[in-house]
């Protein structure tokens, strides 16, 4: 197996990115994965500028799922989008921080 791992760290959070050069990877059959599936279904991030982040999602090949936009309270909004590989990402913005 040929594997390359890169670790990104900021403010105590570490994200590991893996690339399997050999034997490669198998395509997911259902993208985005349903939220009620076992295992990792999505990532969630709190953002300060929802509109700016959503513009970046589309600029870099992701897709904004407009029909998922919700406003659970007066100062909170959330929406789902996908990265270019179809990974589901939840973005949350809270006005009060």
NORZI-V365908 format. One record per backbone hydrogen bond with DSSP energy under -1.0 kcal/mol. NH is the residue of the N-H (numbers start at 0). CO is the residue of the C=O. E is the energy in kcal/mol with one decimal. If there is no record, write none. Layout:
BEGIN
nh: [NH NH]
co: [CO CO]
e: [E E]
END
This chain:
BEGIN
nh: [1 3 5 7 9 12 14 16 18 20 21 36 42 44 46 52 53 54 55 56 57 58 59 60 61 62 64 65 67 68 69 75 76 77 78 80 81 82 85 88 89 90 91 92 94 96]
co: [21 18 16 14 12 9 7 5 3 1 1 33 87 89 91 48 49 50 51 52 53 54 55 57 56 81 79 63 64 65 77 72 92 69 90 88 62 86 82 80 42 78 44 76 74 93]
e: [-3.1 -2.4 -2.4 -2.8 -2.2 -2.4 -2.8 -3.1 -2.4 -1.4 -1.5 -1.6 -1.8 -2.7 -3.0 -2.5 -2.7 -1.9 -1.7 -2.2 -1.8 -2.2 -2.1 -1.4 -3.1 -1.7 -2.2 -1.2 -2.4 -1.7 -2.7 -1.3 -2.4 -2.3 -1.9 -2.5 -2.6 -1.8 -2.2 -3.4 -3.5 -2.9 -2.4 -2.7 -3.1 -1.3]
END
